[in-house]
Structures are given as C-alpha cells and as structure tokens.
Amino acid sequence: MSALATYEEEALGRAYDARLMRRLLQYVQPHLARVLIAVLLLVAAAGVELVGPWLTMIALDRAVPQGDTRLLLVLSCAFIGALLAGFALQYAQAMITTWLGQRVMLDLRRQIFAKLQRLDLPFFDRNPVGRLMTRVTSDVETLNELFSSGVVTVFGDVFTLLFIVGAMLALDWQLALVTLAVMPLVFAVALGFRSRIRDAYRDIRVRLARINAFLQEHISGISVIQLFGRENDVRRRFREVDRDYLNAHLRSITYYALFFPLIELLTAVSLALIIAYGGASILNGTVTVGVVAAFLQYARRFFRPIQDLSEKYNMLQGAMASSERIFKLLDEPEPERTVRTALPAARGRIEFRNVWFAYRGRSAGGPKQQEPDWVLRAVSFVAEPGQRIAVVGHTGAGKTTLIGLLLRFYEPQRGEILLDGVPIRDVDVHELRTRFGLVLQDVFLFSRSVGHNIRLGQGDIDDARVRRAAMRVGADAFIERLEAGYQQPLGERGASLSVGERQLLSFARALAFDPAVLILDEATSSVDSALEERIERAVDTLMRGRTSIVIAHRLSTVQNAHRILVLHHGELREEGTHEELLARAGLYARLHALQFVRADAGVRIQRAASA
C-alpha cells in the first residue's frame, strides 16, 4: 500500500445518520443544562429579530403621520435596546455553544486516547499512526464545529424563519405569500448546491489527507532524500499534490461563489415583488407604508438563515463522516482483560508450553483450509529463577516474537506461557508487565527530561533512585556533562544523544524499575566494542538475582549464558550451554563458525587498510 493510499479518507456516508447522532448526543447529556440555556437564548434572539421591523412599521404608520416626536423617541430607544439585547443574547449563546464544543472535544479526545492505550499491538500493526492521529485531531475538531456552530445554533435559524413567517402572515397573509413565492427556486438552488458541494468537500478531504501523508513520509525520510539528492524530484511531486489540493478548494469556492449571489438575487426578486405588490396595495389603500417597510426588512432577515442552514448541512455531513470513523475506532474490540488469578510473590520462573503463534490467521490469498503462517511452532522451554537464558537464530527465526508473547502484546494461538506457575493469560496485564524490564535495540526516548525518561513518571521512583540507577550502568558520566544534568530536555526520540548514550539510559530505566525478569533484545548491537564492554559490566550487575532473557545476533555476547536456545524457522532446534552446543556441531556451531569467520575477515581488511 502506498503512503498516499494509506491516508485516503473513506467515502462520505449519509448527510444525517440518526444512530450516529444519538451516540453524539450522549456527549451532550452531561451539559444538558447549558444546552437548554443556549436554545432559550437562541429563541429569544430570534424573537428580538422581529422587533426592529415591527417598530419601523409603528413609526411610519403612527408616529410620522401624527407628528408624534415623543413616540418617535420612544421607538428609537426601543430599537436601540433591541439591537443591544440581540448583541447580548448572541454573545452569551456563542460563549455557551463554544464552551460546549470544547468540552465535547475534550471528552472525545480523552476517550479516544484511553482507547488507544488499551488496544493491543496487532491493531497498530494494521493501522498507520497518521490515520490514528487524524482521528484524534481533525475528526474531533470537525465534531467541535458541529456542536459549537451547528447542532445548537440550527435552532436559532429554524426559530428565526418560523417567527418571521408568523409575523408576515400576521401583518398581511397575501403579501406574505407574494414574498415567499420565490421559495421553490430557493429550494432548487439549495439542492443543487448541496449535491455539488458534497463532492467538492470529499475531494478536499482526500487531497488534504494526501498532503499530510506526503509530508509525514518525506520529512521523516529527509536524510535519505538529501543523501541521494532527490530534493528536486520530491519538490516536483509535492507541487503536484499541493496543486490538486488547491484545485479542489477552488472548485468548492466556485460553488459558494455561485450559491450566495443566487440567493442574493432571489432575495432581490422577493424584495421587488414586495415593492410591486405592496406599492399597488398602498395605492389601493389595502396596505400601509409601514407594513411594506416591515416586509422589506423581514424578507432581508428571512433569507439569511437559509444561507446559514445550507452551510450547516455541509458541516453536518462532515460531522457524520468524522463521527463514523471515530466510533469505528471506539468500537474496536479490546483484548481480553479477565483476571482469574493473582501473581504470587515474584520469583521469575518462565515456562513456554507447546506455544504456536502466527501474526496473520492464514497465508495471504490462500484457501481457508491452509495452515496459518506460523512464526513459532511448538516452542517449549523453562527459565528457572535467576537463570540467564540466551535466544539466538537467524533473522526471522522468531526471537523477538517470544518477547511479544511473554509481555502479552500478542496472544498465542496454541499452548500457554506461565510466569511463576501461573498462566499469563489469566493475570492482569498491568501487573504482569511490572514484573519485566525491557531493553530494546531501538531505544524510544520521550522529548522530556533525562530524569523523566528514566522514571517514566513513576511516582515512587525518586531522584536518588534515578541517580543510583544511572550510576550503576555508567550513564551518570555523560548525564552530568549535560547543561541541565538530569533536568536536560531531550529532543524527539532522544535525537540530541548518541546511540550509546540512549542505550545507557534504557539500561538505567530498566534498573530503576527493579524488575524480576530482565529482557534484552539486541541491546548491545548498536554500540561500539568499548562501550559494549562497559555495558556488559553493568548488565552483569543488573542480572544478578534476576531471570534474564537475552536475544542477540552476535554470539560473542551470550557465551556466558546458563542456557542458549537456538531458534530456526520458528522451531526450537537446540538448547544447552555454549560449550555443549559447540560440541554438538549442529546449527549453533555453524552460526558460531560463520560469525567468527566474518569477524576474522573484517580484522584482516582493517589491518590491510591501515597498512
């Protein structure tokens, strides 16, 4: 799947989905009192809209003909008061609905983030990070617009239309029918605009997703782009993606540029009809000048909410699409968290019993009866408390998969894994993972301080414990050279540190948490020999009294293990000590011979180059 296709948005669904709207309104229920206040304010503001034209009618029909300056002054003050009241009502309503949108957005983002933390790793294997980021950011922001500017304020538009129609019918029903004669044309224009802006909205969303995908991929890979001199080619491709986004926006602008002038034109036609019919009625003496003047003002105010409702339709359509994507994520099934057994006091005994595992249920494109693509096949072994177990094998043999299963990032299809005699499937995941300390080859550091990256926010790990852990693994030397020491903020993923320094911090992190079982997954493969020797001394100290599982490509790092497990194509082919496996002259012996032949060749090349 290409990077751009990965971020394609799904097709838009229906403009209104009652099921989705009911779920969305659940987020409004805790704030129902504020919603009711906002609706009342909108109704009051719609009522205030009627006051100005009505006062104008009274002024023209009574105060002016009678020369009543006192009544004119009262009407003028009332008109100003109505304007101020409308301003106050709209301000209060805007504050409440904006607050409502922000609260809903806050609740949704918290719920989505909590959901993401509970999902297992297979879900993240299937879903790219960029798409999940879109759910938490732009999709939630779309719903914020719905609640702050749509779902509540639509009541104001509807009541304004109803009140104005009621006022016109009360003044003169015949003139009201003449005023509304253009409404079939207005509905036709609105329907045509709706169908076209729907496609334009879809195009904008898709092209914006393409830009995000392109930027994420090429900014992340900027070093590769610069190394191979592909800047001009990437710049040309970005111009194409960016041009498509511009064209999609221009199409939507074209539709808006046609829609609003057409509504204005129909408004002008309605006003012309009022003037023509009302003027004739004035001459006939059936309608007063004040009534015609009030109708002219009501007509102006009548068509404004129609424009607003057309925009809110598009907002509703986008909100339905965003809510469908968000609820699809929130409905994602979570791994079973049933706790049947509590773990006993930590000893560190690990047992794999006939474990089979496949990342995908069946081979891609294969028939249903075909066997899964097994990564591990009937793996069984025991690590006694305090033992140092090494796992070796070719790339893809299943070494790292063992760790993923042991930490319950994945669940085996067959067999079971026990920790201190208890099947790990039956224990709390959080409690299980507190028993383990994990050091990976690719160390992940957060853009926080050094101290935070060691304790990871754990409250019971104080500064003294952080410093002791750093000192025991030899990380204190480079930490104290930093400008702010343990308070020094690190760049993204610890970019300001070298590979070896990041590795030392990961060892200090594992030691600070004092786990019963220590797991090292290629932990020293990215450091030089001098630093590796220093780390090995720290690791020896760290492993004392703990069960340790060491995964390594370099066999020189596992020769002192109590037992070595040799995996090949997912099967446990050999196990024993370093000497026993060499004497057996099997797979391990061949791996050992191959690595040391390469090492000797590398030494000879270096000597020749220096000579």
CORZITA-V302195 format. One record per backbone hydrogen bond with DSSP energy under -0.5 kcal/mol. NH is the residue of the N-H (numbers start at 1). CO is the residue of the C=O. If there is no record, write none. Layout:
BEGIN
nh:NH co:CO
nh:NH co:CO
END
This chain:
BEGIN
nh:6 co:2
nh:7 co:3
nh:7 co:4
nh:8 co:5
nh:21 co:17
nh:22 co:18
nh:23 co:19
nh:24 co:20
nh:25 co:21
nh:26 co:22
nh:26 co:23
nh:27 co:23
nh:27 co:24
nh:28 co:25
nh:29 co:25
nh:30 co:26
nh:31 co:28
nh:32 co:29
nh:35 co:31
nh:36 co:32
nh:37 co:33
nh:38 co:34
nh:39 co:35
nh:40 co:36
nh:41 co:37
nh:42 co:38
nh:43 co:39
nh:44 co:40
nh:45 co:41
nh:46 co:42
nh:47 co:43
nh:48 co:44
nh:49 co:45
nh:50 co:47
nh:51 co:48
nh:52 co:48
nh:53 co:49
nh:54 co:50
nh:55 co:51
nh:56 co:52
nh:57 co:53
nh:58 co:54
nh:59 co:55
nh:60 co:56
nh:61 co:57
nh:62 co:58
nh:63 co:58
nh:64 co:59
nh:66 co:62
nh:67 co:63
nh:67 co:64
nh:68 co:63
nh:69 co:67
nh:72 co:68
nh:73 co:69
nh:74 co:70
nh:75 co:71
nh:76 co:72
nh:77 co:73
nh:78 co:74
nh:79 co:75
nh:80 co:76
nh:81 co:77
nh:82 co:78
nh:83 co:79
nh:84 co:80
nh:85 co:81
nh:86 co:82
nh:87 co:83
nh:88 co:84
nh:89 co:85
nh:90 co:86
nh:91 co:87
nh:92 co:88
nh:93 co:89
nh:94 co:90
nh:95 co:91
nh:96 co:92
nh:97 co:93
nh:98 co:94
nh:99 co:95
nh:100 co:96
nh:101 co:97
nh:102 co:98
nh:103 co:99
nh:104 co:100
nh:105 co:101
nh:106 co:102
nh:107 co:103
nh:108 co:104
nh:109 co:105
nh:110 co:106
nh:111 co:107
nh:112 co:108
nh:113 co:109
nh:114 co:110
nh:115 co:111
nh:116 co:112
nh:117 co:113
nh:118 co:114
nh:118 co:115
nh:119 co:115
nh:121 co:409
nh:122 co:409
nh:123 co:120
nh:124 co:120
nh:125 co:121
nh:126 co:122
nh:127 co:123
nh:128 co:126
nh:132 co:128
nh:133 co:129
nh:134 co:130
nh:135 co:131
nh:136 co:132
nh:137 co:133
nh:139 co:134
nh:140 co:135
nh:141 co:137
nh:142 co:138
nh:143 co:139
nh:144 co:140
nh:145 co:141
nh:146 co:142
nh:147 co:143
nh:148 co:144
nh:149 co:145
nh:150 co:146
nh:151 co:146
nh:154 co:150
nh:155 co:152
nh:156 co:152
nh:157 co:153
nh:158 co:154
nh:159 co:155
nh:160 co:156
nh:161 co:157
nh:162 co:158
nh:163 co:159
nh:164 co:160
nh:165 co:161
nh:166 co:162
nh:167 co:163
nh:168 co:164
nh:169 co:165
nh:170 co:166
nh:171 co:167
nh:172 co:168
nh:176 co:172
nh:177 co:173
nh:178 co:174
nh:179 co:175
nh:180 co:176
nh:181 co:178
nh:182 co:179
nh:183 co:180
nh:186 co:182
nh:187 co:183
nh:188 co:184
nh:189 co:185
nh:190 co:186
nh:191 co:187
nh:192 co:188
nh:193 co:189
nh:194 co:190
nh:195 co:191
nh:196 co:192
nh:197 co:193
nh:198 co:194
nh:199 co:195
nh:200 co:196
nh:201 co:197
nh:202 co:198
nh:203 co:199
nh:204 co:200
nh:205 co:201
nh:206 co:202
nh:207 co:203
nh:208 co:204
nh:209 co:205
nh:210 co:206
nh:211 co:207
nh:212 co:208
nh:213 co:209
nh:214 co:210
nh:215 co:211
nh:216 co:212
nh:217 co:213
nh:218 co:214
nh:219 co:215
nh:220 co:216
nh:221 co:217
nh:222 co:219
nh:225 co:221
nh:226 co:222
nh:227 co:223
nh:228 co:224
nh:229 co:226
nh:230 co:225
nh:234 co:230
nh:235 co:231
nh:236 co:232
nh:237 co:233
nh:238 co:234
nh:239 co:235
nh:240 co:236
nh:241 co:237
nh:242 co:238
nh:243 co:239
nh:244 co:240
nh:245 co:241
nh:246 co:242
nh:247 co:243
nh:248 co:244
nh:249 co:245
nh:250 co:246
nh:251 co:247
nh:252 co:248
nh:253 co:249
nh:254 co:250
nh:255 co:251
nh:256 co:252
nh:257 co:253
nh:258 co:254
nh:259 co:255
nh:260 co:256
nh:261 co:257
nh:262 co:258
nh:263 co:259
nh:264 co:260
nh:265 co:261
nh:266 co:262
nh:267 co:263
nh:268 co:264
nh:269 co:265
nh:270 co:266
nh:271 co:267
nh:272 co:268
nh:273 co:269
nh:274 co:270
nh:275 co:271
nh:276 co:272
nh:277 co:273
nh:278 co:274
nh:279 co:275
nh:280 co:276
nh:281 co:277
nh:282 co:278
nh:283 co:279
nh:284 co:280
nh:285 co:281
nh:285 co:282
nh:286 co:281
nh:287 co:281
nh:292 co:288
nh:293 co:289
nh:294 co:290
nh:295 co:291
nh:296 co:292
nh:297 co:293
nh:298 co:294
nh:299 co:295
nh:300 co:296
nh:301 co:297
nh:302 co:298
nh:303 co:299
nh:304 co:300
nh:305 co:301
nh:306 co:302
nh:307 co:303
nh:308 co:304
nh:309 co:305
nh:310 co:306
nh:311 co:307
nh:312 co:308
nh:313 co:309
nh:314 co:310
nh:315 co:311
nh:316 co:312
nh:317 co:313
nh:318 co:314
nh:319 co:315
nh:320 co:316
nh:321 co:317
nh:322 co:318
nh:323 co:319
nh:324 co:320
nh:325 co:321
nh:326 co:322
nh:327 co:323
nh:328 co:324
nh:329 co:325
nh:330 co:326
nh:331 co:327
nh:332 co:329
nh:340 co:338
nh:340 co:426
nh:341 co:426
nh:350 co:348
nh:350 co:383
nh:351 co:418
nh:352 co:381
nh:353 co:351
nh:353 co:416
nh:354 co:352
nh:355 co:379
nh:356 co:414
nh:357 co:376
nh:363 co:371
nh:366 co:363
nh:370 co:367
nh:373 co:360
nh:374 co:372
nh:375 co:357
nh:376 co:357
nh:377 co:570
nh:379 co:355
nh:381 co:352
nh:383 co:350
nh:384 co:382
nh:387 co:384
nh:389 co:387
nh:389 co:548
nh:390 co:563
nh:391 co:550
nh:392 co:565
nh:397 co:394
nh:402 co:398
nh:402 co:399
nh:403 co:399
nh:404 co:400
nh:405 co:401
nh:406 co:402
nh:407 co:403
nh:408 co:405
nh:409 co:404
nh:410 co:404
nh:413 co:356
nh:414 co:356
nh:416 co:353
nh:418 co:351
nh:419 co:422
nh:420 co:349
nh:422 co:419
nh:424 co:417
nh:426 co:423
nh:427 co:424
nh:432 co:428
nh:433 co:429
nh:434 co:430
nh:435 co:431
nh:435 co:432
nh:436 co:433
nh:437 co:517
nh:439 co:519
nh:441 co:521
nh:443 co:441
nh:445 co:443
nh:448 co:446
nh:450 co:488
nh:451 co:486
nh:453 co:449
nh:454 co:450
nh:454 co:451
nh:455 co:451
nh:456 co:452
nh:458 co:455
nh:461 co:458
nh:462 co:460
nh:466 co:462
nh:467 co:463
nh:468 co:464
nh:469 co:465
nh:470 co:466
nh:471 co:467
nh:472 co:468
nh:473 co:469
nh:474 co:471
nh:475 co:470
nh:476 co:470
nh:479 co:475
nh:480 co:476
nh:481 co:477
nh:482 co:478
nh:482 co:479
nh:485 co:482
nh:487 co:484
nh:488 co:485
nh:490 co:448
nh:493 co:445
nh:494 co:491
nh:495 co:492
nh:497 co:494
nh:502 co:498
nh:503 co:499
nh:504 co:500
nh:505 co:501
nh:506 co:502
nh:507 co:503
nh:508 co:504
nh:509 co:505
nh:510 co:506
nh:511 co:507
nh:512 co:508
nh:513 co:509
nh:514 co:511
nh:515 co:510
nh:516 co:435
nh:517 co:435
nh:518 co:547
nh:519 co:437
nh:520 co:549
nh:521 co:439
nh:521 co:519
nh:522 co:520
nh:522 co:551
nh:525 co:522
nh:527 co:524
nh:532 co:528
nh:533 co:529
nh:534 co:530
nh:535 co:531
nh:536 co:532
nh:537 co:533
nh:538 co:534
nh:539 co:535
nh:540 co:536
nh:541 co:537
nh:542 co:538
nh:543 co:539
nh:544 co:540
nh:544 co:541
nh:546 co:543
nh:547 co:516
nh:548 co:387
nh:549 co:518
nh:550 co:389
nh:550 co:548
nh:551 co:520
nh:551 co:549
nh:552 co:391
nh:552 co:550
nh:555 co:553
nh:557 co:554
nh:558 co:555
nh:561 co:558
nh:562 co:388
nh:563 co:388
nh:564 co:576
nh:565 co:390
nh:566 co:574
nh:567 co:392
nh:567 co:565
nh:568 co:571
nh:570 co:397
nh:571 co:568
nh:573 co:566
nh:573 co:571
nh:574 co:566
nh:576 co:564
nh:581 co:577
nh:582 co:578
nh:583 co:579
nh:584 co:580
nh:585 co:581
nh:585 co:582
nh:586 co:581
nh:590 co:586
nh:591 co:587
nh:592 co:588
nh:593 co:589
nh:594 co:590
nh:595 co:591
nh:596 co:592
nh:597 co:593
nh:598 co:594
nh:599 co:595
nh:600 co:596
nh:601 co:597
nh:602 co:598
nh:603 co:599
nh:604 co:600
nh:605 co:601
nh:606 co:602
nh:607 co:603
nh:608 co:604
nh:609 co:605
nh:610 co:606
nh:611 co:607
END
